[in-house]
Amino acid sequence: MTVVSRATSRRTRPGNNRRTRTTPRAGRGPTRGRTRSTRRYLVPAVLSRTSDRAVVRRRADVRAAIVLWFLMAADLATVIWMYTLGEWLDHASKFTATATLGGHHYIVLATAAAAFTTLAAVAILSDGFTKTTRPLTIVRTAACILSLTALTGLVALLLAALVIRLLVGPLRP
């Protein structure tokens, strides 16, 4: 059996010996003795990186919750608007019928009401859209699809009015 030992040309300078060193060298962190494990130094570093990711995730969750609250308010506004002006929008002209998806204001009213009710229930169950589970995520996504369907006519009407205003310009001489 052959025993390989360290090279003997290496000189031991003061402070170069790990067993006698008491202060850490610059940039290398504290020295570890035989009683201190590596885990003691790695765990705080791992946790700090995780908490940075959690902060970023929380900011994204807050933004998503704000968007969902605005979508819920838009659904309620659509319900009120379709209830009061839906019949007139259907019959006034083809341009205003765009807001009711081609003259079907009852369908838009029911879709917006279902989306608002679903989002309100999800908001209650998920503590204001902050906590979620897989079934709540599926229901929230379905409610968002219903909301976007109900709001499509309104957005199309507003965009068409804006484009006409930009193309025609001021109506006064």
N, C-alpha and C positions, 0 to 999 in steps of 0.2 A: 504494500500500500504506500502510495506516494503522498506526502504531505506538502502542500504548497503554502508558503507563508508570504507575508507582505514583503515588499521590497524594503531593504534596510537603508537605502539612500535617502529616504524621506526623513527630514529632520523635524523634530517636534519643537515648534516654537511656542513661546508662552501665548496662551489664548487660542492656539490651534488645536489643542486637545479637547475633545468634546466633554470628557469627564471632568476636566478642571475648569472649564469656562463657566463663569457665573452670569455674565451679561450677554445678551444676544448680539450678533453682528448686525450691522445696518442692513435693513431690507430683507432679512431672513426670518424675522419673527422670533418668538421666544424659543429657547432650547427645550427639548423634551428629555426628561430623565427617564429612567426605566419604569418609574411608577406612573408617569403621565402617558396617557394613550393619545394616539393621533386623533381619535374621535373628539376629544376635548377641544381641539382647535378647528376641526372641520365642521362640526355641527353649527356653530354660530355663522360661519360663512355661507353654508347652504341655506340656513334659515333666512339670512338677510337677502339673498338672491330671490328666494321664494316670496318674501314679503314685497319686494319691488314688483314682481310679476303680479302679485295680488292687488297692489295699488293700481296698476295699469288696468287690470281686469275690472276693478271696482269703478274706475272712471268710465270705461266702456259700458258697464251695466247701468250707470247713472244716465248716460246719454241715451241708451236704448229705452230706459224707463220714461225719460222725458218725451221721447218721440211717441211712445205708446200713449202717454197721457194726452198729448196733442191730437193724436189720432182718435182717441176716445171723445175728446171735445168736438172734433170735426164731425164725428158720427152723430152726436147729439144735435149739433147745429143743422146737419142734413135732415134729421128727423123733423125738427121744428120747421125748417124751410119747406120741406116737401108737404108737410101737413097744411101749412098756410098758403103756399103759392103753387103747389104741385099741379092742380087742375088748370090754373091759368097758364103755367109754363107748357103744359101739354098742348093747349089749343091756341095760344097766341101766335106762334109762327114755328116754322121748322127750325129756325135758329135757336129759339128758347126751348124747343123740344129736345135739344141736345143735352140739356141738363138733366132731363128725365129719361135718358137712354132711349130716345125715340118715341116719347109719349107714354111711357109706362111709369108714372110717378108712384103708383102703389107698390110696384116691385122695388123701386129705389127706397121707398119709405120702409118697407118690411126688411130689406137687406141691411139698411143702416141701423134699424132698431135691433135686429138680431146681433149685429156686430157690436153695437154699444153694450147690449146686455151681456154678451159673452165677455167682452173686455172688462166690464165692471165686475163680473164674477171672478175672472182671473186676477184682477187687481186685489180683490178681497182675499182670495186664497193664497196669493203669492206676496203678501205684505207690500203692496204698492209696486209690483213688478220687480222686487229685489231678490226674492228667493224663488227657485223654480225646480220643478221635477220634469221628468220626461212627458207624462200626460198633460201637464200644464203647458209645456212648450208646444205640444201638438195643437192643443185647443187655442193657444195664443196665436199660432201661425194661421190657423183656419179663420180666426176672427180678423186678423190683418188682411187676409185675402178678401173676406166679405167687405171689409171697410174700403179697401181699394176699389172694389167693384162698384160700391155705392158712390164713391167720390169721383169716379172716372168721368161721369157726365158733367159734373160741376167744374172739374179742372179743364175739360175740353171746352166748355162754354167760356170760361175765363180766358183761356189762351186764345180762342178764336176772337173774342172781343178785343183783346190786347193787340193781336196782329192786325185786325181791321183798323183799329185806332192808329197804329203806326203807319199803315199803308195809306189811309185816307187823310190822316192829319186832322187838324182842327176843323170842326164843322161850321164855324163862324167865318164870315168873309173878312 
